[in-house]
Amino acid sequence: MGKTIRNTYTYNGKDYPCCASLTMGVIGGKWKTVILYHLMDGTLRYNELRKLMPTVTERTLSLQLKKLEEDHIIERKVYTKKPPLKVEYKLTTLGETLIPLIRSIADWGNSVS
């Protein structure tokens, strides 16, 4: 059984040379997978994510969250009714499809460490 070959894969207005490249473009990098790992179990506030990821800078965390939101992997909800302002993040339905992949990545890391 052979592979079906496509010239490019397009997602969210960006072209990728293969499906693996698309996946890594969306979840790759030092922090995106860590963010997704922590959001697998449910909704977290920004400060909860910061505590779970103490070595990430606020700027980097904010940028990575924004990129994941732009790619429709996470959802950001802002509550403004009562001070203080509350911002929560959770996986979207599309983001939830990544859970088996994130679990496999974590399992692999556990097996080699």
N, C-alpha and C positions, 0 to 999 in steps of 0.2 A: 504494500500500500504506500503510495507516494504522497508527498506533501503538496498541497495546493499553494502555488506561489503567487503572491501579489506584489506589485511594485511598491506600494506604500499603504500604510494604515493611517487613517486620519482620526484624531480624537480632539474634541474641544478646540478646533481650528488649527491644530498643529499636525504636521505629517511626520510619520515614523517609518524607518526602513523595514521593520518587521514587528510582529506582535509582541515579542519579548522586549523589544526596545520601547514600545508603547507602554507596557506594564512598568518597566523600570523608569521611564520618564515621569510616570504619574506617582509611583511610590518610592522611587530610588532616592539615594542621598543619605546623609548621616542621621537625620532626625525624623523624616516622614514615617518610616516604618516603626520607629519607637512611639510616635504619637498614635499611630493606628493600633499598635499593640496595647497601649493603655486604654484606648477607646473601645476595644473589643468587648469589654465587660459592661459598658454602659456610658451614660452621659457624665462628663466631667466639666467642672468650671476651669477657667484659665489658671487660677492660682493652684488648683489641685494638680493640673498638668505640670506647672512649674516645680512643685514640690516633688513630683515623681521623676523629674528630669532636672536635677539641680545644676548640672554642668552646662546646660543650654542657656544662651543669653536670651534676654527678653525679646530683643530685636529678631533674632533668628527664629525663636518659637513663633512669634507673631507672623513673620514672613512665611514660614512653612505651613502654619494653619491657614493663612490666606490662600496659598497655592492649592492646598487640599480642598478648600472650599470652592475655589474657582474650577477645579476639576470634578466637582460634584461628588467628592468622596466623603466629605464631612459637612455637617450643617452647623451653622452658628446661630444661636438664638440669644437675643438681647432682651433682658427684662428691665424695664425702666419705671415701673409703677412705684416702687419704693426705693429710696436710697438705702444702701449704696447700689450702684449699677451692678447688675449680675449678668455675666456672659457665660453661656454653656455651649459645649461642643459635643456632637454625637455623630456616629456613622450614619450616612444616608443608606437607603436601600442598596444602591450601587456599592457603597463602601462596605456594607455587610457581606457582599459577595467575595471580598478579599480576606475574610476571616480564616478560611481554610489555608490560604497561602501564608498569611502571617503566622498562624499556628505552626505550619511546616517549617517556616524560617526559624521560629523560636525553638522548635524541637531539634532542628539540625544544630543550632548553636549550643543547646544543652548537651547534645551527644558528643561534641568535640571539645567541650571545655572541661 
